[in-house]
Amino acid sequence: MTFINPNYPKSKAILLNEQNINLIVHGQGVFIFKNESNECSFTIYNKDKSNGLRVHFTLDAVRVKELLNESELIDETNNHGLVDKKGAYYWFSLDSQNQQLFAGIGESRIDNIIYEYYFDQTESVKLFLESLVTIDISKDSLSLTSLRLLRDPITSSIPLLVKSTNELTMDDIAKNDYLPESNLSLMSQKLYNCVSGKKFILEPDFIEAIEYNIRTPGCWCYNKLLEKSTEFDPKKPNLLETYLRITLGQNNGESPGIPYVMEIWPPNHYSPIHNHGGANAIIRVLNGTINVNLYSFLCEDEEGIEPFNNVDFIKDNITWISPTLNQVHQLRNIDQENTCITVQCYMYDTEDKDHYDYFDYIGDKGKKYKFEPDSDMDFVKFKELMFEQWNNRPNKDSFIKFIINLINKRIF
């Protein structure tokens, strides 16, 4: 088992639209594709096509066969392959160094494996796998569409928490508990360095002012949340499916919406299940705790799919999103009393020339809708307003004295 594969989330990757695909490095990589029928096939060949692996996905299984000796590489635990879920996509991981094969549904990661095969660790097997250089999509698999090729195979689980170089320990590396900031993509490193500093915090009195504003009828936060109760479903107002988006800076055309957003999650409030437009992202918790469900793909189905992971991120935790990983999630503040506040930062890869400036989300009856990441208010104006409404609130002590005096007058 290797340390942390640099493929996660920093990777050499190419987008695909071809029938014959050369591996970026011979003998390794992850082939990501979608399929619109009940079966599909492709072959990974050596240079002269004298040998290779034939990969066949059906509804019932994933079957892999070595061409030269026609031996089937069976995973006894594999009992399904393709799924009847709109939005699903698939992947196959080839790993000559560790001599293993994986296949899965949705995001290419250990969590989503449905097929795995481990070769005997021999030199001949390694040489065979290293000889594989080309993916050939079968002509009879017209329903298969190639999406992306990743350079590095899947080898280990992917930490969700990021740690800076100065905080990272040898134990962190050995236990694979944290993703080093240097293993983030270049864009994510840029975002991380902007929001991970010790002074990037919310002052206690600012948090107190926000909490008051959320709970007080007539205040801006209270009214805005009511206004947004129909944002994701105009026909069915839902106050709990709301949160506030306070933006920092301007949209410079390099992100879906303004790249830095402070999001405010009152108790029990949550987002719909949504993706992030193929952008990189960094999320830091500034106050409270946010609960996150992670999904393998954005499922356009009324029954949906189960999350592959559920995790709580607490104050000062920093997590990440890449164009291929952690893209689909649902956020929820399960705290009954305290507001959660996060800062979300988004940016496209430099080579991403086809910006998709929306987050897709799942709404009523599993239908997919577009959400344009907008701004409820600029941060500077918001902060001024919070303190203005906080400072002009009715004086609690004076009100209590007034009630006591009134009671005393009536009694005496």
N, C-alpha and C positions, 0 to 999 in steps of 0.2 A: 504494500500500500504506500503510495507516494504522499508527500506532504500536502500541498494544495495545488492542484492542477492550475497552471496559469490560464487555462481556458475559462476559468470562472473567477470573475467575469471578464478579465482581460484576455482577449483571444484574437488570433488571426482567423477571420471568417470571410467567406465569400457568398454572395447571393447567387442563386442558380436559376437558369431557365433552359438547361441543356439536357440532351439524352445521354451523352457520354461525359463523365466528369472525372477529371484527374484529381486524385487525393493531393492535398497540400504537402503532406509528408507521407512517403510510402509506408504502408502497413499500419496506418493509424488515422483516426478521425471519427467524426460523428456526422452522419448523413441524415438531414431532416427533410421530411416530405409530408404531403397530404395525399389523401386518396378518396375517391368518390364512388367506389363500388365495393363488392363483397370480397375482393381479393386483389393482390398486386404482387409483383415480383421485381427483383433487380439482381444483378450479378456483380460481384467485385472480382475483377480479373487480375492476373499477373500480366507482365509486359506483352508476352506473345499469345496470351489467352489460352495457354495450354492447361491452366489450372485456376481455381478460384473458389469462391463461396457463392452459392445460389441461395438467396434469401426470399422467402415466400410468406407473405402475411395473408391469413384468412380470418374469418370471424371466430374460428375455433382455436387458432394457434399461430405461433410463429415457427416456421420450419427453416432450418439452415442445413445445407448439404455441401460437402466438399466435392468438387466436380470430378477430379481425377479418379478417385477410388469410390465415388458415389456413396460415401459413408454419411449418415445423417447425424448431426450434432444435436442431440436431444436434451432438452431441459424437462425433466420429469414433472416439475411443478408448474410449467406453463400450460394454462388451460383456456386462454383467449388471446385474440390478436386485435383485429380491427373492431371499432365500436360504432354503434349507431347513434352518434351524438354529433350534432352540427357544431362545427368549430374545432373538432378534434384534428390533431396532426400527430405524426409518428417520427421515430428516429431509430437509427441503428449505429452502435458504437463498435469500432474495430480497434483492438489494442494488442499490438504485437509484442510490446515490452513485457506486459503482464500476462500475455497469452490468454485473453478472455474476450468474450463477445457479450454485449448487452443490447436489448431492444426495449422500447417503451413508448408510452403515449404522452403527448403534451411536452412540457418542458423537459429537456434532456438532462436528467439528473438521477442519482441513485434512488430517490424517493419514488420515481415513476417507472421503474423497471417491471416489465412483464415477462421477459425472457432473459436468461443468463446461461452462459456456457463457459466452463473453465477447461482449457486444454491441459494435458500432462506437460509439465515444464521440461521440455526437451529442446535441444538445439535445432532439430529438424523442423519442429513445429514453428519455432521462432523464425527460421529462415523462410518457411512457407508463408507465414503471415506478412513478413517484411517484403515479400515479393509482390504483394498485391498493390496495384497502383491506380486502377481505373474502376469507376462505377458505371455499369452499363444498364440503363433502364430498359427492361424488356419491351419489345414492340407490342406485345399483347397486353401490356399494362398501360393502356391509354388513359386510364383514370388517375394514374400516379403523376403528381406534380412535384418536382424537386423545388425545395425552398432555400436551403442553406447548407453549407458544408463548413464544419468547424475543424480546425487543425488538430486539436488534441482530443484524445478519447476520454470517456468518463472513467474515473479511477476511484473517487472517494466522495463522501458527503461534502456539502458546501456550507461553510459557516455563514450564518446570517448576520452576526455582529462584526463590526469593523473595529480594529484597534490601530492606533498610531504607532509609528516606529519606536518612539520613546517609551511607550507603555508595553510593548510586546515582549513577552518572556519566552524562554526556551520551552517551558511547559506548555504555553499557548500553542507553539508550533507543533510540539510532539503530540498533543491531544487533539489538534485540529479544531480548537474551540472558537477561534477568531480568524477573520480574514484580514491579513495585513493590508494597510492602506495602499502599499505599493502594488498589490495584486488587483486593485481596482483598475478599470479602464482609465485612460488619460482624462477623459471628460469627467468621470466620477471622482478622480483624484482632485481635479480642479474644484468641483463642488464640495468635496469633503474638506479641503483646506479652507474654504470660505466659512464653513459653519461649525467646525469642530473645535475652535479655540475656546480657551477658558473664559473669555469675556463675552462670548456669544450666548448670552443668558437673558432671562426675564427677571427684572427686579421684583422682589416680593410685593411691594405696594402696587405695581402694575398688574400682577396676577390677581391681587385682591380686588382691584378696580374692575377687572374683566369679570371675575366671579360675581360681583355685585351687579354688573350690567346685564349679565345673562339672566339673573334671577328676578330682576325688577321690572314689572310692567311699565311701559312707556320709555324705557331706556333703549338705546340703539340696538344692542345685541339681542335683547328679548324680542323686539319688533322684527328685526331682520330674520331671525330664525322662524318666526311665524310666517313671514312673507315667503320664505324658501321651502315651506312645507309641501308645495306642489312642484318643486323643481324637477324631480325625477319621475313623477307620475301626476300630471295635471288633474286627472280624474279622481285620484285618491290621495287627498292630503295626508301627509305623515310627518308630524313634527319631529319624531325621533330619527328619521332618515334625512337629517340635515347637519351641516357643519358650516363654519364661517371660514372664508378664504381671504386672508389679509396679505396683500402682495408687497414685496420689497423690490424697488427698482422698476425697470422697464423691460418690455419685450423687444429683444434685439434680433429676432428672427432665428434664433438658435435653439429654441425650446418650444414645447407645446404650452402656449400661454407665457406669462411672466415666469422666469426661471426660479425665483425664490418666493415661496408662499408660506406664511404662518397659518396653520389650520387649527381651529378651535373646536374641540369636541366636548360639549356638555355631557354630564352623566347620562349613560344609556343611549347616547346618540351614535349613529353608525352611517357608513356609506353603502351604496349598492356594490355588488361585485363588479369590478371594473379592471381594465388594463391601462397601460400608460403610453400608448402610441409608439412603441418601439424605442422609447428614449431611455437614456441612463438617468438614474436618480439616486439621491442620498436623502435619508430621512433621519432626523434627530429629534428625540423626545425632549422638550424643554420643561414640561411640567406634567405630573401625573403618570399614568400608564395607558398604553394603547394595546388593545388585543387585535391580532392579525390572523385571519385565515388566508392561507396560500392555496391557489388552485393551479392544476396542471395546464389548463387552457380555459379560455372564455367560452363556456358552454351555452349555446343558444338552444336551450331545451327546457321545457316547463319543469321537469323533474330535476334538472341540473346535475351536478356531480358533487361528491364529497371533497372537502379540502384535503390535501396531502399533508398539511402541517398546520398547527395552531400554536401561536407563540405570543407571549406578553413582552413588550418592550417598555422598560422603565426609564425614569429620568436620566438623561445623558447617554442612553444607549443610542448607537448609530447603526442603521442598517442600509441596505443598498438594493438597487434594481439595475439590471443590464438589459440590453435589447432582447435577450433570449431567456433570461432567468428572473424570477420573482416579479414577473410582469403583471400577473393577475392576482388581485387580493381584495379582501374586504376588511375595512378598519372599523373598530367598535370600542367605545369607552365603556367598559363593564363596571367601572367604579360607580357606586350609587351616590356619592357625595361630591367628588372633586372633578373639576374640569381638566381634561387632557389638552395640552397644547404641543403641537409638533411644528417643525419647519421642514417642508418638502422642497427639494431642489431638483430641477429637471434640465437635461440638455441632450441634444442629438449628437451622435458620433459625427466627426468631421466628414467622413466619407458618405454620410447619409444625405443624399441629394433630394430625396422624395419625402419631404416632411409631411407627416400626418398629424395635423394640429388638433386632434381630438382624443379624448379617452372614451373608449367604447364601454358601455355598462349594460348589465342585464336588468331589465325592468319587468313589467307585468307579463306573466305567463311565459317567462323565459325569452322574451324578445330582446334583440340587441338594439340599443339606441346610442346616438352620439352625444357626448357632453363636451362642450368647448370650455377648457379651463379658464374661467373668468376671474374677476376680482370683485370682492364685495366692498373693499375700501383699501386705499393706500395705507401702508403701515404708519407713516409719520402722522397723517391725519387721524388715523384710528387711535393712536396713542394719546394724541392731544384730546380727542373726544372722550376717551375713557376717563382721563383725569379730570376733565371738565365736569362730566356727569357725576363722578365720584365726589369731587370737592363740593358740588352743589346739592348733594343728597340731603334729605332732612336729617337734622342733627338728632341722633338717637338719644343722647343723654338729655337734651332739652325736652324731647317728646316724653320720655319717661317721667321727668320732673313735673311736666304739665299734667300727666295722668294722676300722679300721686297727689298733687295739689288739688286737683278736681275731686278726687276721692275724699281727701281730708275735709274739704269744704262741705261735702254732702254729709259726712259723718258728724262733723262738729257744727 
